């Protein structure tokens, strides 16, 4: 039996999404423990942590895959309890996972519109996918994001990893995302491809879209981020704005500086 939801304070007017003291249990395993996170409108909020920090559980909680065991999830200042990712998507919360949910053998246009294909009538009564409209639209949206595709009918497997990431992000924006949750979007990319994805995040912010950028790479997060939440073993180590923390301080915390200091304090207080 889960703990009752605790009442959260009203979210500020500029907060689009918030977790208030959220915990998630899987049996006796505590995956998240009292995490608070607030995302402002038009903000890039970086969620940092090494493997096992709780990032995946937090992503899936935000995306509607998991329901919090305790605490409160608010969107536009109102408590929500999603039963599925579709319910989150209906409120404009789109998640782009590392696997991107793309089909390599299908075309760029088909992947862009997968599940939401534009239709036209054939023979006056048969609904078929309007391939020309899909190709024209997907090419235009990608061009706006700095990705030039000569032929949107080409298999998406011919695109680079960075281009695929950009397509998945552009697709979410095209279909009305107000919040983009990006799961390690630069993890498997080279320097140039990572730069293109970071530029796309900047473009999304300029459009007024809020972004949660999940990563373990401080060098990618710090230049683009407005605020930073650090996770360690399911707990928040704090949230910081860029004017309150340096990149080196973030690196120190990521390297376990706070945890090491805590252990040293325990040793100093231990009897000889």
Secondary structure, DSSP 8 states (H G I E B T S, - for coil): ------------TTEEEEEEEEEEEETTEEEEEEEEEEEETT-EEEEE--TTSSHHHHHHHHTTSS--SEEEEEETTEEE--SSHHHHHHTTEEEE-TTTT--TTSBHHHHHTTTS--EEEETTTEEEE-HHHHHHHHHHHHHHTT---S-TTSBGGGS-HHHHHHHHHHHHHHTT-SEEEEESTTTT--HHHHHHHHHHHHHHHHTT-EEEEEES-HHHHHHH-SEEEEEETTEEEEEEEGGG--HHHHHHHHTTHHHHHHHHHHHHHS--
